[in-house]
């Protein structure tokens, strides 16, 4: 606001400058009383200017006016800089908060959301779209709020100088605004298409990086290259359309501004020449100088309009994540649960991801301290069965109870805190071994606690042989370790958590014989005094559990110990025979 005032004053100094230069400025010989209006300030300034002309000559007066113009422009630049200086943390802070909100929302979204979405597209929304919001919207918001104020101040000054000429200007400006608005209508639509294409591009990049081994093994480089080139070309075409429309804003507004200035010069010049306006010739020149300053704010405003339209497409994509429903969350009266005391019970549980049921009317009770194995063919519902317990998904019908209470009535954080997971393909972070083992632990974790957990998992010895021991970085997804070593790190993570309920999802099926023995010994140590649910393809690993449940097409078709199921000569016996001859 202060910068705008000094900008206006610096241009208003054109009137006395021109008057002194061409000796058309009438002198003021009497000092008037100061009042808060333009006429009073103008007469006081002219009085002192007249004194300087009388005593020191017109050259001195011209120097004074020139110095005042320079001072006004300096103050204008000074205040503009500080306005932007204090806007920087506000602008970046808003973008930071958007990123934080998206990341927090992603952490809360259920697994079903990520099953229906491409990871690359989500990454694109978090990076490219948020960056576009920063570039397009946040940088333009300053102009969108600042330039209208600029225009209002200049228009007000023009109205004071010549009401009849300014009313004519009021008719011209909206016409230019309507033309610019019509051209920018389709920009948001094309920007949305472009950002969607970028999401597809990011998905292809993510798949290429994740599946680089398969791409090379099957000589799929040409296929992936063609796919990427095609998507990249489509994105480029849309980007060309968007950028061309975006670049149109500046020259179009400049051309329209030039036309309007010429019209104002013609109409205003006619008024001055015919003495139909109170404007003096130097006043008319000052009027044109001030009016010309409206063109840049109007040009910046139209550019901001285009940018905001483009950025709004990205904002819509970001809001798609922020507005996504969190289907799995705490109920308002959710209860805490800090320890597991009695049993887990599945009651008439059915579940479907889309339409077909994956689990059908399943009933199972698991007593505290017991170990239960789930076996069956792939697709029989074993992994889904265990995913329902920590509420990665919610049941379609039926209930799951823990200690006599529906798991939906417990706080989600507390419920999952009771469980430890060891999966077939362990996920490790690109971090140190220490941080991977201590992941998820609340409070301070000592080096000794981490080492004790590693010893239980049979991992301590190989960890000491790494370059930096427990503080060695293991690379992306633990790529610097073997499969058995990664699995033992994940087991150590579960040991440190010390959960009363343990879920083992085919934890040894992907390992060689020696690694399987080491991991199986670690699992045996881990399972002591814990309630365990074990998914197994290798039936030899579950011979000694308390109960084996055989799943087939979403139902528990057989239950019992190993020898009992063999004697039944049913599905379990067939599975054992198949593995024996395999």
Secondary structure by P-SEA (a helix, b strand, c coil): caaaaaaaaaaaaaaaaaaaaaccbbbbcccccccccaaaaaaaaaaaaaaaaacccaaaaaaaaaaaaaaaaaaaaaaaaaaaaaaaaaaaaaaaaaaaaaaaaaaaccaaaaaaccaaaaaaaacaaaaaaaaccccaaaaaacaaaaaaaaaaaaaaacaaaaaaaaacaaaaaaaaaaaacaaaaaaaaaaaaaaaaaaaaaaaaaaaaaaaaacaaaaaaaaaaaaaaaaaaaaaaaaaaaaaaaaaaaaaaaaaaaaaaaaaaaaaaaccccccaaaaaaaaaaaaaaaaaaaaaaaaaaaaaaaaaaaaaaaaaaacccccccccbbbbbccccccccccbbbbbccccccccbbbbbbcccbbbbbbbcccccaaaaaaaaacccccccccccccccccccccaaaaaaaccccccccccccccaaaaaaccccccccaaaaaaaaaaaccaaaaaacccccccccccccccccaaaaaaaaaaaaaaacccbbbbccccccccaaaaaaaaaaaaaaacccbbbbbcccccccccccbbbbbccccccccccaaaaaaaccaaaaaaaaaaac
